[in-house]
Every structure is written in C-alpha cells, then in structure tokens.
C-alpha cells in the first residue's frame, strides 16, 4: 500500500521548517520570478534556481505540486509491478521525486539526486534529514551537470519538470542519459500542450529503442490524442497555510496538471507487462444514476467513450470509485 499521504505530511512539515525564518517579501518576489519563468516555453538561458531565496521560493511554491504529480505517476508505475531498490533523479533539485518514490515504493533502499545548483541540493539534504524513510533520510544529493553526469546506475531513473529548460537536442541527450543508467525511466512534465509534446517526443524515443511502456499508455501505437488534444492528468495538492499565503490563494487545495510517460528496458519489462492494461481514463468520469461514462485510451490504439452500467455488477461498483488517470475497471 502506498504511504504517499504520510510522506506528503512529512514533506509539508519539512518545508515549513526550511522557509520559516525567511523574509516573506523576498520569497514573494522570488516566487513571482519563478511563475514568470515557468509560464515561458523557451529554453532557459541560466539556472532557474539562481539563489538561496529562489530555491526556498521554489520549494515552498512548487515542490508540493511536483511531489503530488510524481507520486501519482510513480504510483501507476508501481501498480504495474515495478519495485525498484534504487532511484536516480537527474536534475532533481530539492528532491521532490525522492519524496514521491519513498512514499510509493516500499522496496526503495537507495536514492541519489543529481543537480547543478548546490543551493537546491543543500535544501534537499535539509528536507530529508528527519525523514522516517531510511532511503530518504540517507539520500545522496550530489552536484552534477547535464551531459556530465557521474557514471551511476539505478533500477529507476526519473526526469521531472526539467525538459522545458532545454532545447530539443539537449532533451534527447538527457533522455538518452537516463536510458543508459536505468532499468526503467519515468519522465514527468507540466500538463500543458507543450509539456505533452515533450513527453510525446520521449515516448517515441523509448519505443524506438525497444523499451516497453509502463504507463500511462495501454498501447505503443501512435497517440490518438496527438491531433487537437493532449494527454494529461491531475493530482490533488492540499495547501498548507504557508503555501496559501505565499501563493495568495484562498482555497485549501489545488490540482496540479501533468503529463508523463514511463517505460522499462528489455529484460526488465517482461515480468511487469504480462497482463495488458484495459485502458486509461483520460478525463473526469461522468457518474450518473445507473451508469458511469468515461473517456478512455484503449489498448487497440484508439480513444473514445466507454460506458459501464449497473448491470455490470462488480465492475460497475469499481467504476463508481474510478477517477481520472486510473486504469479502466
């Protein structure tokens, strides 16, 4: 069973401790700069986390949402049977993927986070210092640059919210680095049309290399949403009081939209994909009296409407509990 909720609570507490003594006006100004950068689709010309206050602002403003998206994507990977003992996070900054993986994979024993910004790594070390997960509290945060990663390997390599900072050639190189180092790779990007386009590019690279998709796709055919739509999902984020104050928000929650793809290398995938996925739910289900209507990506490479009625018995009861992003009952 996933321990993600417990770890989300731990992460929020660690973030409160980390930014509690900082000037809120400085944090607010740094947050505005980060928001402006994240709304841009152009490759970054300098590190986004350029100072200690920018790192703290990122951690308080963005890390809970990034963590929630990663937890949901990695949870779906865990449902396929992947049980990694080691995680390598390329460009992992303050460690959102590490927290998500620790909450999802009880098998996890070792975590390494690589990033070029030492201030981000330092905050990452502080955040995990009191974590209850041995893999998390013992995680290694190491400075390294894309294209010059140390010669490390892991059962699972994650690349999250990084590709938007790179041009297409650099994106391809980073994905190739991840594939050389991991038995499985998971890539998560913002759930926007351009974020989906980057994920779709990664998906093609993985399939062309003979890797087997673990999710979200139930097939390896051309994406049926590639024309006029985009594949994305949502993760609910509970906002702390500090989080609401920093964002100038009133609601106690937000929904983080994200796109993702995960795949396993030849020899790793076979035990995980013996049973094909029946389909992936692409939108919020419409739950009516006596039936549930879904928009679904199907294993035959098509996408469209599926209805499960009360006559389906247990399948209908499962359908009532199904949500956007889940496997079709």
N, C-alpha and C positions, 0 to 999 in steps of 0.2 A: 504493500500500500504506500502511496506517495506521502512523504512527510512535508510537502511543499508549504502548506499553511503554517506549520510550526516554524519553518525556516524563514518565511516571509515576516513573521512577527520578530524573529531574531534580527533580521536584516534591518527592519524599521528601527528597532531599538539601537542597533549599532550606528545607524545613520544619525539618529538624534544625538548620540554622544559625540559623533565626529564633527558635526556642524554647530553644536550647541553654543560654543563660545565665540562664534564668528559674527562679524558685523552684518546684520540683515540687509542693510542698504547696499553693501558691497556684493552680497550674494544675489540680491535682486538685479543689480546692474549686470553681473556676470551671467545671470540666467537669461536676461534679455538678449545678450550677445549670442548665447548658445541657441536660443529659439530661432534667431535670425539665421544662424548657420545651418541648423537642421532643416529649415524650410527651403534652403538652396539645394539644387540638384547638381551643381557644378562641383568638380573635384576640389578638395581642399588644397590650398597653397601653403598652409602651415598647420602644425598640430592644433586641433580644436581645443584641447585641454592645455592652454598655454601658460597657466599659472596655478598656484595652490588654490586661489579663490575660485578659479574656473573649474578646477577639479571638484572642489566641495560643492559648487553650484550644480555641476553635472550629477554628482552622487545624490544630492537631495532632490533635484528636479526630475532626472531621467532614470536613475537606477531602479526605483521600484517598478516602473513600467517595463523597462528592459528585462528585469528579472521575471516579471509575470509572463511576458511573451515567451521567453526562453523556457520557463517552467512548463508552459502549455505545449510547446513544440517538443521538448525533450520527453514530456510525459507520453505523448503519442508515439515517440520512438521506443520508449520503454514498453509500451503496450505491444509492440511487435516482437518483443523478447530480447532486445539488446540489454546487456547487463555489464557495462564497462567497469573495469577495475581502475583505469587511468584516464584522465582528461587532460587535454592540451588545448588551451584557449589562445588563439592567435589574435593579437590586437585587443586583448581582453580588458584593458583599463583597470577599473576598480574592482572587477571580479564578479559582475552580475551572472555570467554563465556558470562560474564556480558555485555560487549560492544555489542557482537553479538545479544544477546537476546533483549537488549534495542532497537536495530535497527530493529528487526524483529517483535516483539510483542508489539503493541501499548497498549495492556491490562496490561502490566507489571507494578506493583506497588512497589514490594519489592524484593531486591536482597541480598543474603548472599553468600560470598565466604569464603571457609574454606581451609586452607593450613598449613603445618607445618613450613614453612620458613617465619619468621617475616619480613625479608628484602623484600621479594616478596610482602607480604601484604602491607607493608608501601608504596612501589612504586605504588601498585594498588590504594591505597587511594589517593595518589598524582595525579594519572592519571585521576580519576573521579571527582576531586574537582571542576572543572569548566564545567562539562558536562551539556548539556542543558536538558537531560532527568532527571526528578525528581527521578525516580527509580535508575538511575545510580549514580547521584550525592549524593544520600542518601544511597548508598550501604554499607553494613556492611562487613568488612574484618576482619576475626577472626582466631586466631591461633588454630589449632587442628590437631591431627594425625589420620591417617587411623586406624580403629579399636577402636578408642576412640572419634568418632565424637559426638558433643553435640546432645541432643535429639530434633532435629528440623524436620519440615516437610515443603514441598513446592509442588505447583502444578506441577513443572517441576524440575527434578534433572539432572544435566549434569556432565559427567565424560569425560574429553577430554585430550588426549595425556598424560595419566597417567599410563595406564596399563602396558606399556613397562618397567616401573620402578619396577614392582612387579613380584613375581613368581606366577604360576598358582593358587595356593591356596589363595594367597593374592588377586589376581584378582577376584576370585569368591566371596571372602568376601566383597570386595569393591562394587561389583555389587549388592550383597545382601543388603548391607547398603543403596545403592541408591534406591533399590526397596522398602525397608521398609519406606523410607522417602518421596517418590514421587508418585503423581498420574500418572506421565509419566516420563520416563527416556530416555535420549539421550546419546549415547556413540560415541565418535569420536576418531579415531586413524590414524596414518600415512597410506597413500595409498600404502603400500608395502605388499608383500605376508605374512610376519609375522604380520603386523598390521591387515590385513584382517583376519588372523587366530584367532587373539584375538577377533575381532568383531564377527566372526562366533561363537565362544565359548559363547559370551554374548548373541547372538541371540538365541542359543539353550536354555540357562538358562531362558530367557524371555518367550519363547514359552512353555517350560516345566512347568512354573509357571502359565500358563493360561493367560498371557498377550497378547494383540493384537498388531501386528506390525503396526506402522505408516509409516515406510519407512526404507530404500529405497525399500524394497522387496514388490512386489504386491501379495505375497502369503506367507504361513507359511510352505510350503513343504521344503524338503532338497534343499539346494542351488545348482542350476545346474552348477555353476562355481567351485564347490568345488574340482574338479579334473582337474589339469593342468592350471588353470586360477585363477584370483582373482578379486573380485568386488571392484572397486574404482572409484573415481570421481575427478574432478579438479575444483579449484577456482582460478580465475584470481586475482593477487595481484599487485596493482600499487605501484611501488617503489618510495619513496622519494629520494632526492639527498643524504641524510644522510644514508638511507638504502642501496643505491647502493655503496656508499663509504665504508661502513662497510663490505659489502659482496664482495667487489672487483668486482662488476658487472657493465656491460655497458648498458644492456637493461633496459628500464623503467618499466618493468613488469616481473612477474614470475608466474608460475602456480603451486599452491600447490595441491599435490595429497593426497587424504584422503579416508578412509573407515569409514562407520558409520552405526548405527542402532538405531532406536527409537521405543518405544512401550508404550502403555497405559495400566494401570491396569484394571481389571474387574470393570465395573461400570463407568469408565471414558471413555473407548474406544467406547462404543456403539453409542453415538451421532456423533462420528468422522468418522466412517468407514461404514456408510450406503451405500456408493457407492464405489465399488471396483475399484482399480487402473487398467487402461487398459494395463499397462506395464511401465517399467522403461528403459530409454535409457542408454545403457552401454558403448558406445563409441562415439566419434565424428561422427555425421551423415555425410553421403556422399551425397552432394546436386548436382544433375545433372540436365540437361535440361529436364524438364517434369516429374521428379520424385525425391524422397528423399529416400535413403536407410538407415535403422537403424539396429543396433544390440540391441536386446531388451530382457529383462527378463519379461516373460509373467505371467499372473495370474494363468495359469494352471501348473506352476512349471517348465516350460521349458524355454530355452533361444535360440535365433537364429535371423535370418534375417527377417525384415519386410520392405516392400516397399509401399510407398504411392505415387500414381501418380497424375498427374494434373486432371485426371478425377474425383478425389475425391472432387473437389471444395474447400469448406471452410476448410476441413480437410487438404488438400494439402497446402493451404496458411498458416495454423497453423504449418504444418510440416516444412515449409521453415524457420520458426523462432525458431524451437525447437533445443535445444542444449544437449550435453552430461549431463546426470544426471536428465534431465527433465522427466516428465510423458509423455508417448507416446500420441500424439494427437488422 
